[in-house]
Amino acid sequence: MVEALEFIEANARLIRLEAVKLMEFYQNNPQALRVLLPEVKALAVALPVGQTDLRKQEELNALRDRLYRLHVRVKKPLEDNSAEALRREFF
């Protein structure tokens, strides 16, 4: 279980690191990165460039949602604020 979560977390960190590097580069060289805009937009929805199918984006959102729900389930027995627990469960 821990290995699976560490794998997900490590990949998320690497994705974030690369995104931060690109953002920093863009701030210093906006014209250079502008030519890559279609590819960056495609990555934002986890799709190959030019593909209009949203399955990959939905899969990524579903993964995030499942992880969030697992977190809520694990934390729920420890929650002492019922209003906060309801907010997490339904919003």
Buried (B, 14 or more C-beta within 10 A) or exposed (E): EEEEEEEEEEEEEEEEEEEEEBEEEBEEEEEEBEEBEEEBEBBEBBBEEEEEEEEBEEEEEEEEEEBEEEEEEEEEEEBEEEEEBEEBEEE
